[in-house]
Amino acid sequence: TEAETRIYKELENQISGEFLIKGITKSNVTEVYPYEDGDKWHKVKLSYMDVDPESGKEKKVTSYMLVTANTPKEAYERAESELKEMVIPFGLPSVSESPIVDVFFYNADASSVGEN
């Protein structure tokens, strides 16, 4: 309900007339990289090997990021650039254009939902 309240507050200034939010779902995206000159959101899959602290065995870890870019190639290059400080080897096995139109970042400065 908090997410729904926040999105209504965000959109009420951008949309004239009534609108309805049909659903909100949790995403598997862990990082978001917006670029001013990108017009589409792309979902980039990141994979790397990590060691399980309990068993000591290597396991493949997969996570996803959103990157704004004009093409999948540009999204790949931007994701690669954002990850250049990563010290372990990684791969970016897939980049796909996302149906996401916009991202609203959480405002942690607001002490309650009604104060955004």
C-alpha angles and dihedrals in degrees: 000000000000091000091049092050091049094049092049088052092049095048100040090081094046103045125057116212129012124327135178131215107216097189148343122211134184114253130219090220112120102179134034123199113185119191120192094224096050118096101186133052115233126196111223122195115218122195133180140153121259134176119246104232093213101047100023089226125132117249133183114246122202127191136163135227135189118227128179113227140137095240137020089247091056090047089052092050092047093049090049089051092049090052097046091109092056107116098203124070113264140176134215100210098173143022121184135173109255126222087225111119101186142000124217113201120221114257105219092180092073110090093204139015093258094056101065 
